């Protein structure tokens, strides 16, 4: 339920529901107590839900402030549901917020357990839920500001409705969450911003701020006088701040741990804080921060000091009032006792004579003004005589005192409305057993009037007299008579603080009456002290605010004035960054900023000059690189030099001609030859008064005034190309920087002129090369690294798909017709390769492709027409085949007859030697004929029959067949086989012949004691045979021709036809393989055969048809 603001006078009539709702929420018996400093227990949700409105108007101001903070927190965030992945977390935090607010409560007792001023409630304390802030701090870091505000508001609603019964609480906590979320989600690059982005520092700052705000909330909900409420709020300031800071610190430390484990908010963009974007803002921010801290400390310190001073002053006044009042009471008591005793003495011996007693009492009443009434009582309490007659009423206490027959005084309530508190003196009469009783009105007794006047004169509080039982016997308010004194029972003779029944504190001084159990109590409400202290502090606060405001405005204006030159320099720097160097800085002064402005202006001028010089150099380079026509480029460059230097004329004198910018004076051109010769001899020179330089320059032709000139040699490397010279009509001193710039320009001109010469020579060479390429019958094709045609001569159109010029820039696959040539040009290899290509018209082209050194251009392919050579080779093969067949029959006859001669008759040794030579020659000729026939058959592809071949069996058979030969020569023959080899698709006879030729050669060329190794393995889909020997080796010059027909080494003493390796190469190529050799002279050789494991039959048949 929502309550209204209840004024103090209506508080006793509050419904019982409110009282019940405020009871039982916190059970002290179940709490843990820590030495009275604090206690921890469960808060729970007991009692009724109730939200009380603020008692004071400032509470509604706080609600408006909190709502403003909440709206600002939501301003830049669109209100929407969280992402699907975050909804479970958001709902969990919403549910946990009320639970965390009631899980564990920590209580810090307030100053002396103060109750709400003017409110019938228990003494107040500062309390907080131990984990109350954790859910919305977690929502701020993981979800965002709107969700943190929602979680905080729900937790604050539970806390405010069930625990503290305040409407302000949910808005306060929601605003606290908005401020915290805003702090941690700022992406400021400076250290305050980086510190605020972390949960713990922001939590501490927010806890401190809202601790102060909750102190103001305590003031808004307190009743009574303004200063009573102020005293109550300030008494809870320390505990409230401590509670707020501890609550936020606990949540902040937990959030710091979670931040290192889960994705916490990280700003998408880091920027400078608004307080750090200008010097003025930085100075104002520092001044405001220091001013707030210093002003708050000074104001609070002044408040404490003023309060202490007021306490001392009031204490002295109270003590003086109590002492002065207390000094008159003993005389009053003594006088009353003396007079009642004298009256009692006068009654001795009168016994039984009532009329005489009455007369004595009347005389005493008239002569003594102390007593208002007098009476004589007997031992039974019967009134024997009284005066004024019939005016006394005997109460039980008086009767008891009379029976006791002991002199004593009794404080009694007045019998009539016009009387004050009655002090009754009782004194026994010696003899007859009766007692004399005298009544005196404390409010009217003449002896007590000075005391009462002194007490009434104390206006800062109240002053009263309390009897021995702590009852009020003298008070300006009759309603307080004989009521328990509010501050009775306290320490006497000292000033102390106490809390009144209304919840307000007061300063109390109790002075005991000497010789009598009465005390004079003087009390001053704390609001009186606060009024004095507030007046002093308010004046100081107004003064501080005024001075601080004026100081801040002054600092802001002064900082803006001081930083105006800096802003101008910053603006100029931005213009310079955009390329505008024409803005001037006009700030003057002798201070640091003035000197900085002057230096900055000098820097701008220097930078502008340097940029103009760089622009000249750049334009010179660009112009010379754009055009190699000197007649177009040089006048423009010289014109820019003239514009930059302000020369009257700029002239460039070269061996090939003269170029100029600016007309110059008449006859200045006559100096060209002399300046060129002088710069070639002496290099750079300056003439500040050329008219006096007749000894070095011929000035006879100069007709117009020439007051200064500078000449720079133009050269490239060590070659002198010409002279660059500038002429002026006015005297001029040339700075070193200007001379250096002209030297750099001259150097660039020298390089550009050299490049122009190189370009023209290169263009001539290119023209010659193109002429050669266009006239050569061999086709030339050049490709680039991206696989495109970069050059092709007309002869290449035989293999191109179009005109040579049109093919430049096209991909190889589109520009090249024959597939074999496309593969050759696109195959990744660094070595030179050659293939034969059949072109249109039956022509055969021999294509050789190789990488261009450096790899940037691509590949170069030269195609030569070898048609005639192929025809001759075919004729040679046919001739060899015919001769071989024709020789086979005579050789057979010769061998037959030679072997039969021994059967005819006996032959002598010489004849047998001749016969052996004949047979050996016949065998050699037969072997040569067989090799020629095999080579011809292999080259034509006749007889290539593919079938699976077991490599290990073939290798072992070859090794076994050559083992006798190796043993005869004492050569070690070894074999190394891979056990996991698969069968190979090959012609078994030809494959055996190729490997056998290699093994045979190895044994032949290996000396006794050497070693021959046959290896077989399968790698990457290919069958590898390696035959390695430790023979004589092969010279590098002989290796390229090793596989040619009939090629034999120059110093080969081993007999052979020179066809063995040619046959090996032909067999391997028929199997689409490759044969290679690695050899070192005098060390040995290693031949390698590599053929594919699977050779398709259709591929072989197609090749056989092509050969046919």
Secondary structure as UniProt FT lines:
FT   STRAND          2..3
FT   HELIX           8..13
FT   HELIX           16..21
FT   HELIX           28..30
FT   STRAND          32..34
FT   TURN            35..37
FT   STRAND          38..41
FT   STRAND          51..52
FT   HELIX           58..75
FT   HELIX           84..103
FT   STRAND          105..109
FT   HELIX           111..113
FT   TURN            117..118
FT   STRAND          125..129
FT   TURN            130..133
FT   HELIX           134..142
FT   HELIX           145..159
FT   HELIX           160..164
FT   HELIX           168..184
FT   HELIX           191..196
FT   HELIX           199..220
FT   HELIX           226..235
FT   HELIX           237..259
FT   TURN            260..261
FT   HELIX           274..276
FT   HELIX           279..346
FT   TURN            347..349
FT   TURN            351..352
FT   HELIX           354..367
FT   STRAND          373..377
FT   TURN            379..380
FT   STRAND          383..387
FT   TURN            389..390
FT   HELIX           396..404
FT   STRAND          408..412
FT   TURN            417..418
FT   STRAND          422..428
FT   TURN            430..432
FT   STRAND          435..441
FT   TURN            442..444
FT   TURN            446..448
FT   HELIX           449..456
FT   STRAND          462..466
FT   TURN            468..469
FT   STRAND          471..474
FT   HELIX           478..480
FT   TURN            481..482
FT   TURN            486..489
FT   STRAND          495..499
FT   TURN            501..502
FT   STRAND          505..512
FT   TURN            514..515
FT   STRAND          519..525
FT   HELIX           526..577
FT   TURN            578..579
FT   HELIX           592..626
FT   HELIX           630..645
FT   STRAND          649..654
FT   STRAND          658..661
FT   TURN            666..667
FT   HELIX           668..671
FT   HELIX           672..682
FT   STRAND          685..687
FT   HELIX           690..692
FT   TURN            694..696
FT   TURN            700..701
FT   STRAND          708..716
FT   TURN            717..718
FT   STRAND          719..728
FT   HELIX           736..775
FT   STRAND          779..783
FT   TURN            785..786
FT   STRAND          788..792
FT   HELIX           794..798
FT   HELIX           804..807
FT   TURN            808..809
FT   HELIX           812..815
FT   HELIX           819..826
FT   STRAND          833..838
FT   HELIX           840..842
FT   STRAND          844..851
FT   TURN            853..854
FT   STRAND          859..865
FT   HELIX           867..904
FT   HELIX           909..940
FT   TURN            941..943
FT   STRAND          947..949
FT   HELIX           951..969
FT   STRAND          972..977
FT   TURN            979..980
FT   STRAND          984..986
FT   HELIX           988..1004
FT   TURN            1008..1009
FT   STRAND          1011..1019
FT   TURN            1020..1021
FT   STRAND          1022..1029
FT   HELIX           1036..1039
FT   TURN            1040..1043
FT   TURN            1045..1046
FT   TURN            1050..1051
FT   HELIX           1060..1070
FT   TURN            1071..1072
FT   STRAND          1074..1080
FT   TURN            1081..1083
FT   STRAND          1084..1092
FT   HELIX           1097..1107
//
